[in-house]
Amino acid sequence: MNILVPNLGSTSLKYQILEMPSERVAARGRFERVSDYRQAISEIQVGDAPVDAVAFKAVHAGPRYRGTFVIDDAVTAAMEEFLPAAPAHNAIYLTAIRAFREAMPGVPLVAAFETEFHASMPEYAARYGVPAEWREKYGIRRYGFHGASHEYIGGRVSEVLGRPAADLRTISCHLGGSSSICAIAGGRSVDTTMGFSPQSGLENATRHGDLDVFAVLYMMDRCGWDAAEVRKQLTKTGGLAGLSGVAGGDVRDIEAAAAQGNADACMALEVFAYQVRKTIGAYAAAMGGVDAVAFTGGIGENSPRLRAMCCSGLEFLGIRLDPASNENGSGDRLLSPEGAPVAVLALATNEELVVARRAYRCLNGA
């Protein structure tokens, strides 16, 4: 079975076609500066083999759809319902689903929701202190996102270390334009930084991260803003962009500005690293210890400076970096000194592979 997995960004479309269950990559490609998804989809090169299914790394459809499902009207209706919670993400995927339905009629479409991996979180970690009706009628809870990435990293750490996942307590740090951290005990998510929406947790490139909701209400009252205005500001100009003053909030640009002495850019990096460092400590406490810390994503894989900042001060937990390993090398590798009590790794994630695996199981009735 050949499964096409499109990974959609606000202006990009990358894809893999995986032959399942062998997991061989039959084709891959990438489009940048996409303004018309239908046009980009029509240009996907599928090679010799036909596409048997299309599987999406879908984001948010509330409490009923924390898994992998063949897409029907009920699935898209749930994605529409939770569009206000994930406006940037759900809108893109709803557009893509419609485009693939038109471009590939009769080909089954599958949604592998990012919330699936976090469905194993204990209720005490997922429940908010909100009125009961909010939880029971409207599904207000901690869902968690980046599930495909964290699931892959949990398994990959086990492979690299040669230890069973069931015996490992891993902290997966997916750091990039969108960032989250997950505590993985015995191969299962037990806590994560993103909550009801992908807005929460760590600061993202242009999204605010954790924020006292009363600060939002205060600004709405003070400035006469409506929800749409606040949503626009907090999704487009918040996060690392808001902290640093660097448009777009790309860490590469922020690091360059910091190197030139930009105080706000330096502070943005300090804030980000502090939140990562604090969360690693909290998740070590949540799991009763930690065996591995893995960095992935655009920042996690490629920024030695931020990896060092995130680990600085965590020596009391046994977390140490070998400076030469941290500064040099590429690919999946250990960054900690030989014999260190906690393994620190840099790993390339593979969300498309996890999505293809889930879709294959779903379509085969598993």
Secondary structure, 3 states (H helix, E strand, C coil): CEEEEEEECCCCEEEEEEECCCCEEEEEEEECCCCCHHHHHHCCCCCCCCCCEEEECCCCCCCCCCCEEECCHHHHHHHHHCHHHCHHHHHHHHHHHHHHHHHCCCCCEEEECCCCHHHHCCHHHHCCCCCHHHHHHHCCCCCCCCHHHHHHHHHHHHHHHCCCHHHCEEEEEECCCCCEEEEEECCEEEEECCCCCCCCCCCCCCCCCCCCHHHHHHHHHHHCCCHHHHHHHHHHCCHHHHHHCCCCCCHHHHHHHHHCCCHHHHHHHHHHHHHHHHHHHHHHHHHCCCCEEEEEHHHHHHCHHHHHHHHCCCHHHCCCCCHHHHHCCCCCEECCCCCCCCEEEECCCCHHHHHHHHHHHHHCCC
